[in-house]
Amino acid sequence: MIMSFSKYLFFSFLFIFPFTSCTDETENYLGLVPIKYHHPDDYVVSISTSRNPFNLLDEDSTLFNYSNGLKSVTRSVDDYFTVEKDVSTNETVVLPEYNPHVWLGNVLYRSSVADCTYRPISGVKKPVTVSLTLMGAESSMIGNPSYSAYTSYIKQQIPKLSFKQNDEFLFSIEQFTSYNELKSAFGSNVNTSFLFWGSSSSSSGIEHHINKATGIYLKFWQSSFTAVMDTPSIPYANVPAQLMDSAVYINSITYGRFGLLTLETNEEASYAKRMIQNSFHTLLTKGSSYMTQEEQNFLNGCDFKVYLIGGNGTTAVQSFNGFTGFVDHITKGQFSKEQPGVPIFCSFANVADNSLAKIKFKYNIRREPLYVDIIDKYTKSAYRHGHEYSMKFYANQAKVPTIAHPKVKFKFKFDVKYDNAPKNFRDTTYVLEYSNAGYETFMPLFSYNSYQAATHTHPAGRGESETDVIWEKYTDVKLLDSPDYKLLNIISIPK
């Protein structure tokens, strides 16, 4: 969700509509000659991740609603559900190290744009008319598009511009579990492990996941101006025919400041989103002194990372904790002729037909169960084996504590059998259901006897006694399987 302290649509879901075409008879009747158009395929980035179905943002509450016709649902081999969701964008974040490749009219390989390598495709380019979206700017014709010609135009225009602005930050807030999901926030297949963890491990298949129950990222930016070019005639550049469907060109560049903030918390996703949204809004419109105690308490329980592209072009990833760190890292600035902003976004069009060149992100979202341990505090004697059950809840197999949602129902099956018992005692099976009504990371369950004997004690002579077993009761308890939870261990502790 994108917000300018109000809601905007950021990523669009992809719907595929059938198209019809003219018949040969119609074409002949109209006297038309069929033209063969190129139809480039958008680049697709696959992202595998997971979600706890009971810890979702409100707008994603139907994510695992299998009657939802907008999502493709498959059954996975481990008996959990996987949801496929597609999102797309034609705008990518400009990493500062690639600024020399970011100029209007530059022709690049589509795959290199998606992978943030920006490999150029050679070929004669048509002259382009460029302009800026600020008062005082003049449009200009660049006869031979190049980095030097483009930057020369920008430098000529900066002194003429009026940087009066509304100082408004735009931002979007999304949930994530794997740091690979941040790729869609950047609009590319950028190595997020390297950006946020200083590691190139993602190339070897290793992913970084959140260590707390909930991950939220806040993408925020402050725009100064946008450089655009007029739509050229087709094709814009004389590239080899075999590369036509691979060629895209940069058709707009936005300047300003950009940040991507990640937070991990043990609060629920919807509450975390509301708190970070309110905190961000209050900080930028009023100041930190106006934050509520609830907002401060929430921030103090968060672990943050932030990636910043600043007004002076410097880039840094920093880790911090709590309210003070949040206030120190989220700041708003003023643009000026001395600080006009740096490239933060660029968009692309297909050389073949000037259509928007999009990057698609295909999410494979696995239904992540709640992980649990059963704690068995037991006592044992000759005629009774007692058990006191409780349960601990985890967000993942690394046993990060989390709060089980009350909607998760834990079903226990009790099988009771008797030996030599009176006729009114019969073998029976029943199921009891429990839920975490207390909103804790653990839950007391019940006590039972896995073995219990009815006895009779009588004198055995010489002042001694003897105990006879009259009948015996055996109770077996099992946590039933469910896609909502997964049992890790039963931990037995003598009481």
Secondary structure, DSSP 8 states (H G I E B T S, - for coil): -EESSSEE--SEE----------HHHHHHHT-----------EEEEEEEEE-TTS--GGGTTTT-TT-TTSEEEE-TTS-EEEEEEEEESEEE--GGGGGG--TT-EEEHHHHHTT---B---EE--EEEEESSTT---EEESS--HHHHHHHHHHHGGG---------EEEEEEESBGGGHHHHHTS---HHHHHHS--GGGGT---B-SSSEEEEEEEEEEEEEEEE----SSSEE--GGGGGGEEEEEEEEEEEEEEEEEEESS-HHHHHHHHHHHHHHHHHT-GGG--HHHHHHHHT-EEEEEEE-TTS-EEEEEEEHHHHHHHH-------SSS--EEEEEEEEETTT--B--EEEEEEEEE--EEEEEEEEEEE-SSEEEEEEEEEEESSTT--B----TT--EEEEEEEEEES--TT---EEEEEEE--TT--SEEEEEEEEEEEEEEEEEEEETTEEEEEEEEEEEEEEEE--BTTEEEEEEEEEE-
